[in-house]
């Protein structure tokens, strides 16, 4: 049942995208406003109304299938957590607090570059 609703949901999504792309742009924001008044079977106003109604119907169906899929997902995961599904064993103590003392540094205590005061007093001889 869940797969059937998922397929219907995907078909509604693709149909909704197609119908929205078919509609005429009213704002002309990209300069591609609809055109023409030619005479056809349907006037431009009637076509806009029909596409608007189809868009509303597809949107309502899309929302309904979204809610249905959410209900299916909630029922499938009831009483289970992600840790239960992974099979990770839980420990008896809830939290292990790490030791606050830092580990000794294998490189030594002074990790800063040498300063001018650390330079030798006499320059090395060139050989």
N, C-alpha and C positions, 0 to 999 in steps of 0.2 A: 504494500500500500504506500509505503514511504517513497519507493522508487517511482511510482506512478505520479505522485504529487510533485516530486522533484522534476520529472520530465515536463509536466504541465507548467511548472514554475519557470523552467528554462525557456519553453516555447512562448510563454507570456512575456518574458523579459525581452526576447528577440523581437517579438511582434510590437511591443511597446516602443522599442528603439526605432523600428521601421516606421511606425505611424508618426512618431514625433518628428522624424526627419522628413516625412512627406508634408508636414504642415508648413504653411507659408509664414515667413518671418514678418512680424508686424512692426518690429522696432527698426529694422534695417541697419542694425549696428555694424554689420560687416559690409554694408553697401550692396547686399545681394537681395534686396527686397523682392517680393513676388512681382509679377508683372501682369500685365495684359488683361485686357478685358475681353477677349474673344468670346464668341458665343459657342457654348457647348451644351451638353445635356444638362449639366448642373452649373449654376452660376458659382462664382468664386465664394460668395457668402454661404451658399448652401453646402458647398464642399467643405468649407471651414467648420461649419456646424456639425456636419456628419463626422469629420475627422476628430473633432472635439469630443463628440459622444463616444466614438470608438476608443479614444485615448482614456476617457474616464472609465469605461468598462474594463479595459485592459489593466488600468491602474488598480481598480478595486479587486480584480482577480489576482493581480500580483501581490497585493497586500494580504489577501485572504490566504493564498498559498504560503506566503512568508510566515504568517501566524501559525498555520497548520504544521509547517516544518519545524517551527520552534517548539510546538507542543510535542511533536514526535521526538525531538531531540531531548526534551526534558524528561519524557517518560523512559527513554532508553538509558538515561544516566541517573535515574532516581536511585538513591542509596549507594551509589558508587562515586568514588573520587578518582582522580587521575592516578594517585599513588596506588589505589587498589587495582587498577587495570594494569599498571606496570609490574606489579608483583614485587615491589620494593619492601623488604621487611622493615617494620618499624621497631624502634628501640623502646625499652621500658622508660628510660629517663627522657623527658621531652626535649631538653636542650643541653648540649655539651658546650660549656664555656671554655674557650681556649686559655692557655697559660699566658698571663699578661707580660711576663718577662721576655724580652727579645732574645733571639738566638745569637750566639757570638758570631761576629763578622769574620769570615776567613781571610779577608784582605787587610785586616788591621783596623785600628781605630781612626786613623787620620786618612780620610778619603778625599780631602781637598787638595788642589794643586799647590805646589810649593810657592811661598811668597818671596818677596825681595829680601826679607830678613833671613831667609833660609839659605841664601846663596853663599858660596865660599868667599872668604875675604880677599883672597888673591886669585886672579884668573889663572886657569890652567896653561901650562907652557905649550906652545906649538912646536911640534917635532917634525 
